[in-house]
Amino acid sequence: MRYSTLAATALAVAPVMVSAAGTMGFALGTKQASGDCKSQSDYEDDFDAISTASGAKLVRGYAASDCDFAKNILPAAKSKGFKVILGIWPDVEESFNNDLTAITSVASKYTDQIYAVTVGSETLYRGNFTGAELADKIDTVKGKLPTGVKVGTADSWNKFNDGTADAIYGSVDILLINAFAFWQGAGDRNATWTYFDDMYQAIEHIEEKAAGKDIEVWNGETGWPTAVGTNYGDAKGGLDNAKEFYQKGFCALLDWGFNAFYFEAFDEPWKPASVGDNGASADETTWGAMTSDRKAKFSLKC
């Protein structure tokens, strides 16, 4: 394992001295503000904005065939010195096959730009697969990719904590733990604590059940909406709250030596509203650390 239980415990209670900050990354969508698919040049512009604003050189996507994501982003990544985590959406057989084909068709040419491949994004959380079924999908993908390409999955912190994901630990090289204090209705006084505690609980369980296995562990998603009125329980959307969470939560995790992705790089105004667990309609268009025209909403340097 890349993390020790000692480090995870320290994460939950107090800052610790580490040799280096963790690696920062951003989740990146496949569409322009209009809803049209991005081109290679659009991704190059994205990379310039991300690098200038934050210093990050890593992004993750969710479905490699969507809008020809793999085909367009990998040459852009090569030209701009970025690496990409490519995603496979396994919930539907058609998307699983399309995404896998999209990756295998370019993997040999862009091996240096592919940081990893994730099979599924919160598919255990949605109940679409058992752990054993997801492990089988992961093994299938590993058998199709060049040697050395890391393969894993991304899921909600509680699915790692409650044992749902235990069956996949023998198959994965990398795990992305999603932890959103916002979607737990955490107010500004306890949002950071909730975020850290989620990560601690997930990592503690993974370390216990995957002892001796060399699995790279990341915070796969966290974030906060910047639009006033995009609330969930005591969690209040707004620029000031998002800035505070970014600096005191996301940056703090990185400063303590943990790797993390922020959700997301840019606003996506084309997105429709979604319905949360509380039955309320939720606006998901303003989760970007930057606006859809690539302007940082606050300092993204940690």
C-alpha positions in Angstrom: 0.0 0.0 0.0 1.1 3.6 -0.7 -0.3 4.9 2.6 0.2 3.7 6.1 -2.5 3.5 8.7 -0.4 5.9 10.8 -0.6 8.5 8.0 -4.3 7.9 7.7 -4.8 8.4 11.4 -2.8 11.5 11.4 -4.9 12.8 8.6 -8.0 12.6 10.7 -6.6 14.4 13.7 -3.9 16.9 12.9 -1.4 18.1 10.2 1.7 15.9 9.9 5.1 16.6 8.5 5.6 15.0 5.1 8.5 15.1 2.6 6.5 16.5 -0.3 3.1 17.7 -1.1 0.7 15.4 -2.9 -0.1 15.6 -6.6 -3.0 17.8 -7.7 -5.3 16.9 -10.6 -8.6 18.1 -12.0 -11.7 16.3 -13.4 -12.3 17.4 -16.9 -15.4 17.3 -19.1 -15.6 16.5 -22.7 -17.9 19.4 -23.8 -17.6 23.1 -24.4 -20.0 25.5 -22.7 -22.4 25.2 -25.6 -22.6 21.4 -25.2 -20.6 20.8 -28.3 -17.7 18.3 -28.1 -14.2 19.5 -27.4 -11.5 19.2 -30.0 -7.8 18.7 -29.5 -7.2 22.4 -29.6 -9.9 22.9 -26.9 -8.0 20.5 -24.6 -4.8 22.3 -25.3 -6.4 25.5 -24.2 -7.8 23.7 -21.1 -4.3 22.5 -20.3 -2.8 25.9 -20.6 -5.4 27.4 -18.3 -5.1 24.6 -15.7 -1.3 24.7 -15.7 -1.1 28.5 -15.4 -3.8 28.7 -12.6 -2.8 25.8 -10.5 0.5 24.2 -11.7 -1.3 20.9 -12.1 -0.3 18.6 -15.0 -2.9 15.8 -14.6 -6.6 15.4 -15.4 -9.1 12.6 -15.3 -12.0 11.8 -17.5 -14.9 9.3 -17.2 -15.8 7.8 -20.6 -13.0 7.5 -23.2 -15.3 7.2 -26.2 -17.5 10.2 -25.2 -16.9 13.0 -27.8 -13.8 11.0 -28.8 -12.2 11.9 -25.5 -9.2 9.6 -25.7 -8.5 10.4 -29.4 -8.6 14.1 -28.8 -7.1 14.6 -25.4 -4.0 12.4 -25.6 -2.3 14.3 -28.4 -3.1 17.5 -26.6 -1.6 16.0 -23.4 1.5 15.1 -25.3 1.9 18.6 -26.7 1.4 20.2 -23.3 3.2 17.8 -21.0 0.1 16.5 -19.3 -1.0 13.0 -18.2 -4.5 11.7 -18.3 -6.5 9.2 -16.4 -8.9 7.7 -18.9 -12.3 6.3 -17.9 -14.4 3.3 -18.9 -18.1 3.4 -18.2 -18.9 -0.3 -17.6 -22.5 0.0 -16.5 -23.8 -0.7 -20.0 -22.1 -3.3 -22.2 -22.1 -0.9 -25.2 -20.3 1.8 -23.4 -17.9 -0.6 -21.8 -16.9 -1.9 -25.2 -16.8 1.5 -26.9 -14.6 3.0 -24.1 -12.3 0.0 -24.1 -11.9 0.2 -27.9 -11.3 3.9 -27.7 -8.4 3.3 -25.3 -6.8 0.2 -26.9 -6.8 1.9 -30.3 -4.4 4.7 -29.0 -2.8 3.2 -25.8 0.4 2.0 -27.5 1.0 5.4 -29.1 0.3 7.4 -26.0 1.5 5.1 -23.2 3.5 8.0 -21.6 0.4 10.2 -21.5 -1.9 7.7 -19.9 -1.5 7.9 -16.1 -4.1 5.2 -15.5 -7.4 3.8 -16.6 -10.4 3.6 -14.3 -13.1 1.1 -14.8 -16.3 2.6 -13.4 -17.1 5.8 -11.6 -19.3 5.2 -8.5 -20.8 2.1 -10.1 -20.7 0.3 -6.7 -22.4 3.3 -5.1 -25.2 3.0 -7.6 -25.4 -0.7 -7.1 -24.8 -1.6 -10.7 -22.2 -4.2 -9.9 -21.1 -6.3 -7.0 -17.4 -6.1 -6.0 -16.7 -9.4 -7.7 -18.5 -8.3 -10.9 -16.5 -5.1 -11.1 -13.3 -7.0 -10.4 -14.1 -9.2 -13.4 -14.5 -6.1 -15.6 -11.2 -4.7 -14.3 -9.4 -7.9 -15.1 -10.8 -7.9 -18.6 -9.5 -4.3 -19.2 -6.1 -5.2 -17.7 -5.7 -8.0 -20.2 -6.3 -5.7 -23.1 -3.9 -2.9 -22.2 -0.1 -2.6 -22.6 2.0 -3.9 -19.7 2.6 -1.1 -17.1 -0.7 0.8 -17.6 -2.3 1.1 -14.2 -5.9 0.0 -14.0 -8.4 0.6 -11.1 -11.7 2.2 -10.3 -13.3 5.3 -8.7 -16.0 5.1 -6.1 -17.6 6.8 -3.1 -15.7 6.7 0.1 -18.4 4.7 2.0 -18.3 1.9 -0.5 -14.6 1.4 0.4 -15.4 1.8 4.1 -18.4 -0.6 4.3 -16.7 -3.6 2.5 -18.6 -3.3 -0.8 -15.3 -2.9 -2.7 -13.3 -5.6 -0.9 -13.5 -8.1 -3.8 -11.6 -5.7 -6.2 -8.4 -5.3 -4.2 -6.7 -8.2 -5.8 -7.3 -6.7 -9.3 -6.6 -3.0 -9.0 -3.4 -1.0 -9.3 -5.0 2.3 -8.3 -8.1 3.4 -6.4 -9.8 6.8 -6.5 -11.9 7.6 -3.4 -14.6 10.2 -4.0 -15.4 12.3 -0.9 -17.9 15.2 -1.0 -18.6 16.9 2.3 -21.1 19.0 0.3 -23.3 16.0 -0.6 -23.3 15.0 3.1 -24.9 18.4 3.9 -21.8 19.5 5.9 -21.9 23.2 6.9 -18.9 25.5 6.6 -17.9 24.7 10.2 -17.5 20.9 9.7 -17.0 20.5 5.9 -13.3 20.1 6.1 -13.5 17.7 9.0 -16.1 15.6 7.2 -13.9 15.4 4.1 -10.8 14.3 6.0 -12.8 11.8 8.1 -14.3 10.3 4.9 -10.8 9.8 3.5 -9.6 8.3 6.8 -12.4 5.8 7.1 -11.9 4.6 3.5 -8.1 4.4 3.7 -8.2 2.6 7.0 -10.5 -0.1 5.7 -8.5 -0.5 2.4 -5.3 -0.9 4.4 -6.8 -3.6 6.6 -8.3 -5.6 3.7 -5.6 -5.1 1.1 -2.6 -5.5 3.4 0.6 -6.3 1.4 -0.8 -5.2 -1.9 0.8 -2.3 -3.8 -2.3 -0.2 -4.5 -2.0 3.5 -5.3 -4.7 5.5 -3.5 -6.1 8.9 -4.4 -8.9 11.2 -3.5 -10.7 10.9 -6.8 -13.2 13.7 -6.4 -14.0 16.5 -4.1 -15.4 20.0 -4.6 -17.9 22.7 -3.9 -20.4 24.6 -6.1 -19.8 28.4 -6.4 -23.4 29.5 -7.2 -25.4 31.0 -4.3 -28.5 28.9 -3.7 -27.0 25.6 -4.8 -27.5 24.2 -1.3 -27.7 20.7 0.1 -28.8 20.6 3.8 -26.4 22.7 5.8 -24.0 22.8 2.9 -24.3 26.2 1.2 -23.1 26.9 -2.3 -21.3 30.1 -3.0 -17.9 31.5 -4.1 -16.6 32.2 -0.5 -17.6 28.8 0.8 -16.0 27.1 -2.3 -12.8 29.1 -1.8 -12.6 28.2 1.8 -13.2 24.5 1.2 -10.6 24.5 -1.6 -7.9 26.1 0.6 -8.7 24.5 4.0 -9.8 21.1 2.7 -8.4 20.3 -0.8 -5.1 22.1 -0.4 -4.6 20.9 3.1 -5.0 17.2 2.0 -2.3 17.9 -0.7 -0.1 19.7 1.8 -0.1 16.6 4.0 1.2 14.5 1.1 -2.0 13.0 -0.2 -2.9 13.0 -3.9 -6.2 14.5 -5.0 -8.4 15.5 -7.9 -10.7 18.5 -7.7 -14.1 18.3 -9.2 -14.0 20.0 -11.5 -11.7 22.1 -13.7 -14.4 24.2 -15.5 -18.0 25.1 -15.1 -20.3 23.1 -17.4 -23.3 25.3 -18.1 -24.8 22.7 -20.5 -25.5 20.3 -17.7 -29.1 19.6 -16.7 -30.2 19.8 -13.1 -30.0 16.5 -11.2 -32.0 15.2 -8.2 -30.1 14.5 -5.0 -30.8 11.9 -2.3 -33.0 14.4 -0.5 -35.3 14.7 -3.6 -34.4 18.3 -4.3 -33.3 19.5 -7.7 -29.6 20.3 -7.8 -27.7 22.6 -10.1 -24.5 21.0 -11.2 -23.3 23.7 -13.6 -21.0 25.7 -11.3 -18.7 23.2 -9.7 -15.7 24.4 -11.7 -12.7 25.9 -10.1 -12.7 28.0 -13.2 -15.5 29.5 -15.3 -16.4 27.9 -18.6 -14.2 30.5 -20.3 -11.2 29.3 -18.3 -10.9 32.1 -15.7 -10.0 31.0 -12.2 -12.6 31.9 -9.6 -10.0 32.2 -6.8 -6.4 31.3 -6.4 -5.9 27.7 -7.3 -2.3 27.5 -6.1 -1.8 25.4 -2.9 
